[in-house]
Amino acid sequence: MSSMKYPYRDLGVTFDRQFRNDLNANFDDIEHDIRMIGGEAAQQALEAAHEAETQAIYARTSGDYAQDKGDYAAQQGDYARVQGDAASLAVNNAKNALAVANDAVNNANTAVESANIAIANANNAAASANDAAANANSAATNANNAANNANTQATNAQIAAQTANNAAQAANQAAANANEAADNANTAAGIAQDIIDNTRYIEPYNPDTTYYKNNIVSYNGSSFIAKQTTTGNTPIGDANDPYWGLLAQRGVDGQGSVSSVNNKYPDVNGNVTITAVDVDASPSNHTHPELHIHDNKTVLDGLSDDEGKLLYNGMPVSSVTSVNGQTGNVNLTSVDVGAVSQEDFVAHSADTTKHVTQSEKNAWNAAQAKANDLEILYWMGAM
């Protein structure tokens, strides 16, 4: 017969393969010991009971025989009593054996309870291990979420920094554009003002005077406008004159209304000589049996002479009738030449709604600096 397996293996605190192997081995050993304890006690109790029953039957048989055989019973009475005592002793032994069996059963129950406690402890340990694993998984999930949130915040910070940088660059570009526009406006205003200041009649031409672009002079009854700064260059006004342009050519008296007649221009005295050929007519000595009516008869009929002055439809012939719609002593302003006045330009430059102010530039530059700091912090890992 095999021996008891007790004591059992000690269980470790780490819930691993060795823990499970030790626990299963303990379950097998406890079951073996329970079978060992319960089997021996039951066998002993059964054997004692059988022995007691045998002795009792034998005692009863002997009593009957003694009763039937009175004399023999009397003779054998002592023997019967001895046998009865033996039977009583056998019964007591059987009772004692039964008590031993009950103790064995109680021990087996105690062992089962211990085994159940061990199983419960193992289950609790497993549950604790599962809880620890779940907590570890939860902690890992929380750590991952925190890392994701940190990455998201870093990305948002980078986007905010880039947005601020772009805004600052756009603001700086807008300021640069505004400054360029202001410079261009100043230049245009200066040019316009130069045109306004210089586009005026100065005097009859003087070779010792320095004239500037758009200065107007008179010479030999005609008016000339300077193409560039010039000194000592006599006005001619033809296509080859680099200094002067003909503004109004002299008429008969310098006040005519047209500059030429049929592409013929006055001479220095304002005289235009027209021949029959110039008006596509026949000479006066030409004779023809048929009546000729010239195609330019209407133009010719409009020409007349008034004490040596050539008139066309009653108006003196000259080269210029007006300047920008003005006649007589012309005085041009910025409006007449499509430019802005100096007063309007100053008011426009001072308009802080349309132009970037210095305080706005400072604010944008400060925003740019903060954006740069944020970008540096991000790359250093501080965000």
C-alpha positions in Angstrom: 0.0 0.0 0.0 1.3 3.4 -1.0 2.2 6.0 1.7 0.7 9.4 2.4 1.8 12.4 0.2 1.6 15.0 3.0 3.3 17.5 3.4 2.5 19.2 0.2 4.5 21.6 -2.1 4.8 25.3 -1.2 3.1 27.7 -3.7 5.1 30.7 -4.9 3.8 34.3 -5.2 4.3 34.6 -9.0 1.4 33.4 -11.0 3.4 31.5 -13.6 3.8 28.0 -15.1 5.6 26.7 -12.0 2.8 28.0 -9.8 0.2 26.1 -11.8 2.3 22.9 -11.9 2.7 23.0 -8.1 -1.0 23.7 -7.5 -2.0 20.7 -9.7 0.4 18.4 -8.0 -1.0 19.4 -4.6 -4.5 18.7 -5.8 -3.4 15.2 -6.8 -1.6 14.6 -3.5 -4.6 15.8 -1.4 -7.0 13.5 -3.4 -4.6 10.6 -2.9 -4.3 11.2 0.9 -8.1 11.5 1.2 -8.5 8.1 -0.5 -5.7 6.7 1.7 -7.2 7.9 5.0 -10.8 7.1 4.1 -10.1 3.6 2.7 -8.0 2.3 5.6 -10.5 3.5 8.3 -13.5 2.0 6.4 -11.7 -1.3 6.0 -10.8 -1.5 9.7 -14.3 -0.7 10.7 -15.8 -3.3 8.4 -13.4 -6.0 9.6 -14.2 -5.2 13.3 -18.0 -5.2 12.6 -17.7 -8.6 10.8 -15.7 -10.0 13.7 -18.3 -8.6 16.2 -21.2 -10.1 14.3 -19.4 -13.5 14.1 -18.9 -13.4 17.8 -22.4 -12.5 18.6 -23.8 -15.3 16.4 -21.6 -17.6 18.1 -22.7 -16.4 21.5 -26.3 -16.8 20.7 -25.8 -20.2 19.3 -24.0 -21.2 22.5 -26.8 -19.8 24.7 -29.4 -21.7 22.8 -27.4 -24.8 23.0 -26.9 -24.3 26.7 -30.6 -23.7 27.3 -31.5 -26.8 25.4 -28.9 -28.7 27.1 -29.5 -27.3 30.6 -27.1 -29.6 32.2 -24.6 -29.1 29.6 -25.3 -25.4 29.7 -24.7 -25.3 33.4 -21.5 -27.0 32.9 -20.6 -24.8 30.1 -22.2 -21.6 31.6 -18.9 -20.2 32.7 -17.5 -20.8 29.2 -20.6 -19.1 27.7 -20.1 -16.1 30.0 -16.5 -16.0 29.0 -17.5 -16.1 25.4 -20.2 -13.4 26.0 -17.6 -11.2 27.6 -15.4 -11.8 24.6 -18.4 -10.9 22.3 -18.9 -7.7 24.4 -15.3 -6.9 24.0 -15.5 -7.5 20.3 -18.5 -5.1 20.1 -16.6 -2.5 22.0 -13.7 -3.0 19.7 -16.0 -2.5 16.8 -17.3 0.7 18.3 -13.8 1.9 18.9 -12.9 1.0 15.3 -16.0 3.0 14.2 -14.9 5.9 16.2 -11.5 5.7 14.6 -13.2 5.6 11.2 -15.2 8.7 12.1 -12.0 10.5 13.2 -10.5 9.5 9.8 -13.6 10.9 8.0 -13.3 14.1 10.0 -9.7 14.3 9.2 -10.5 13.7 5.5 -13.2 16.5 5.7 -10.6 18.8 7.3 -8.2 18.0 4.5 -11.0 18.7 2.0 -11.7 22.0 3.6 -8.0 22.8 3.6 -7.9 21.8 -0.1 -11.0 24.1 -0.7 -9.2 26.9 1.1 -6.1 26.3 -1.0 -8.2 26.3 -4.1 -10.0 29.5 -3.0 -6.6 31.1 -2.3 -5.4 30.0 -5.7 -8.5 31.5 -7.3 -8.0 34.7 -5.4 -4.4 34.8 -6.4 -5.4 34.2 -10.0 -8.1 36.9 -9.7 -5.5 39.3 -8.2 -3.1 38.5 -11.0 -5.9 39.1 -13.6 -6.8 42.4 -11.8 -3.1 43.3 -11.8 -2.9 42.5 -15.5 -6.1 44.5 -16.2 -4.7 47.4 -14.2 -1.4 47.2 -16.1 -3.3 47.2 -19.5 -5.4 50.1 -18.3 -2.2 52.0 -17.2 -0.7 51.2 -20.6 -3.8 52.5 -22.4 -3.8 55.6 -20.2 -0.1 56.1 -21.0 -0.8 55.7 -24.7 -3.7 58.2 -24.5 -1.5 60.6 -22.7 1.2 60.3 -25.3 -1.4 60.8 -28.1 -2.7 63.9 -26.3 0.8 65.2 -25.9 1.4 64.6 -29.6 -1.8 66.3 -30.5 -1.0 69.3 -28.3 2.5 69.5 -29.8 1.0 69.4 -33.3 -1.6 72.0 -32.4 1.2 74.2 -30.9 3.2 73.8 -34.1 0.2 74.7 -36.3 -0.5 77.7 -34.1 3.1 78.8 -34.3 3.1 78.4 -38.1 -0.2 80.2 -38.3 1.1 83.1 -36.2 4.3 83.1 -38.3 2.3 83.2 -41.5 0.1 86.0 -40.1 3.2 88.0 -39.1 4.8 87.4 -42.6 1.5 88.5 -44.2 1.3 91.5 -42.0 4.9 92.4 -42.8 4.3 92.0 -46.5 1.1 94.1 -46.2 3.2 96.8 -44.4 5.9 96.6 -47.1 3.2 96.8 -49.8 1.6 99.8 -48.0 5.0 101.5 -47.7 5.7 100.8 -51.4 2.3 102.1 -52.3 3.0 105.2 -50.2 6.4 105.6 -51.9 4.8 105.2 -55.3 2.1 107.7 -54.4 4.7 110.1 -53.2 6.7 109.7 -56.4 3.6 110.1 -58.5 2.5 113.1 -56.5 6.0 114.6 -56.9 5.9 113.9 -60.6 2.4 115.4 -60.9 3.5 118.3 -58.8 6.5 118.8 -61.1 4.3 118.7 -64.1 1.9 121.1 -62.5 4.7 123.4 -61.4 6.6 123.3 -64.7 3.7 123.2 -67.1 3.3 127.0 -67.4 4.3 129.9 -69.5 7.7 131.2 -68.4 8.6 134.1 -70.8 9.7 134.8 -74.3 12.7 132.5 -75.1 15.9 133.7 -73.5 19.1 131.8 -74.4 20.6 132.6 -71.0 17.7 131.1 -69.0 17.7 127.4 -67.9 14.3 125.9 -68.8 12.9 122.7 -67.3 10.7 120.0 -68.7 7.2 121.3 -69.6 8.2 124.9 -69.3 6.5 126.9 -72.1 8.1 129.8 -74.0 7.2 132.0 -76.9 9.5 132.5 -79.8 8.9 134.4 -83.1 5.1 134.3 -82.5 5.0 130.5 -81.8 4.7 128.7 -78.5 7.1 125.8 -77.5 7.2 123.3 -74.6 10.5 122.0 -73.2 11.0 118.3 -73.6 13.9 118.3 -71.1 16.1 120.6 -69.1 17.8 122.9 -71.6 19.9 126.1 -71.8 20.9 128.0 -74.9 19.1 125.7 -77.4 16.9 127.8 -79.6 13.4 126.4 -80.1 12.7 124.8 -83.5 9.9 122.4 -82.6 10.2 120.0 -85.5 10.6 116.2 -85.2 14.4 116.5 -85.0 14.4 119.0 -82.1 15.4 117.1 -78.9 14.7 120.0 -76.6 11.5 121.7 -77.8 8.1 120.7 -79.0 5.9 123.0 -81.0 2.9 123.9 -78.9 1.3 126.6 -81.0 2.6 127.7 -84.3 2.4 131.4 -85.2 -0.5 132.4 -87.5 -0.8 135.7 -89.4 -1.0 137.5 -86.1 -0.1 134.6 -83.9 -3.7 134.0 -82.8 -5.2 131.8 -85.5 -7.4 128.8 -85.0 -5.8 126.3 -87.4 -2.2 125.3 -88.1 -2.3 124.4 -91.8 -4.4 124.6 -94.9 -4.5 121.5 -97.0 -1.2 120.4 -95.3 0.5 123.8 -96.1 1.9 125.6 -93.1 2.4 129.4 -92.6 5.8 130.8 -93.1 7.5 132.8 -90.3 5.2 135.7 -91.0 2.1 133.5 -90.7 1.4 133.5 -94.4 0.0 130.4 -96.2 0.1 130.5 -100.0 -2.5 128.3 -101.7 -2.4 127.6 -105.4 -5.0 126.0 -107.6 -3.0 122.8 -107.5 -3.2 122.7 -103.7 -7.0 122.7 -103.8 -7.1 120.4 -106.8 -8.4 123.2 -109.0 -7.6 124.4 -112.4 -5.5 127.6 -112.9 -7.3 130.8 -113.5 -6.0 130.8 -117.1 -7.4 127.4 -117.7 -10.3 127.3 -120.1 -12.7 124.5 -120.7 -16.0 124.4 -122.5 -17.6 122.6 -119.6 -18.3 124.0 -116.1 -15.9 122.7 -113.4 -17.0 122.3 -109.7 -14.1 121.5 -107.4 -14.4 118.8 -104.7 -13.0 121.2 -102.1 -15.3 124.0 -103.0 -16.8 124.1 -99.5 -13.3 124.5 -97.9 -12.3 127.2 -100.4 -15.6 129.0 -99.9 -14.8 129.1 -96.2 -11.5 130.9 -96.7 -11.3 134.6 -96.7 -8.9 137.6 -96.2 -9.3 140.3 -93.5 -6.7 142.9 -94.0 -4.0 140.4 -94.6 -5.3 137.9 -92.0 -6.4 134.5 -93.2 -9.8 133.5 -92.0 -11.6 130.2 -92.2 -15.4 130.5 -91.7 -14.7 133.9 -90.1 -12.1 132.5 -87.5 -8.4 133.4 -87.5 -6.1 130.5 -88.5 -3.6 129.3 -85.8 -2.2 126.0 -84.4 -3.6 125.6 -80.9 -7.1 126.4 -79.7 -6.9 125.1 -76.2 -4.9 123.2 -73.6 -6.9 120.5 -71.7 -10.0 122.4 -72.7 -8.7 125.8 -71.5 -8.0 128.8 -73.6 -6.3 132.1 -73.0 -3.9 132.2 -70.1 -3.9 128.5 -69.2 -3.4 127.6 -65.5 -3.4 123.8 -65.0 -4.0 122.0 -61.7 -3.5 118.4 -60.6 -7.1 117.6 -61.5 -6.5 118.9 -65.1 -3.7 116.3 -65.6 -5.4 113.4 -63.7 -3.2 113.6 -60.6 -3.9 113.8 -56.9 -3.4 117.1 -55.1 -0.7 117.4 -52.4 -3.4 118.0 -49.8 -5.3 114.9 -50.7 -2.1 112.9 -50.7 -1.1 114.0 -47.2 -4.6 113.1 -46.0 -4.4 109.7 -47.7 -1.0 109.0 -46.1 -2.4 109.9 -42.6 -5.4 107.5 -43.0 -4.6 104.7 -40.4 -7.6 102.7 -41.7 -6.0 102.2 -45.1 -2.4 102.1 -43.9 -0.4 100.1 -41.4 0.5 102.1 -38.3 3.8 101.7 -36.4 1.9 100.3 -33.3 0.4 97.6 -35.6 3.8 96.8 -37.0 5.1 96.5 -33.4 2.2 94.2 -32.5 2.8 92.0 -35.6 6.5 91.9 -34.9 5.9 90.8 -31.3 3.5 88.1 -32.5 6.2 86.9 -34.9 8.7 86.8 -32.0 6.3 84.7 -29.9 5.7 82.4 -32.8 9.5 81.9 -33.2 9.8 81.1 -29.4 7.0 78.6 -29.6 8.6 76.9 -32.5 12.0 76.7 -30.7 10.3 75.3 -27.6 8.5 72.7 -29.7 11.7 71.5 -31.4 13.5 71.4 -28.0 10.8 69.1 -26.7 9.4 71.5 -24.1 5.9 71.3 -25.6 
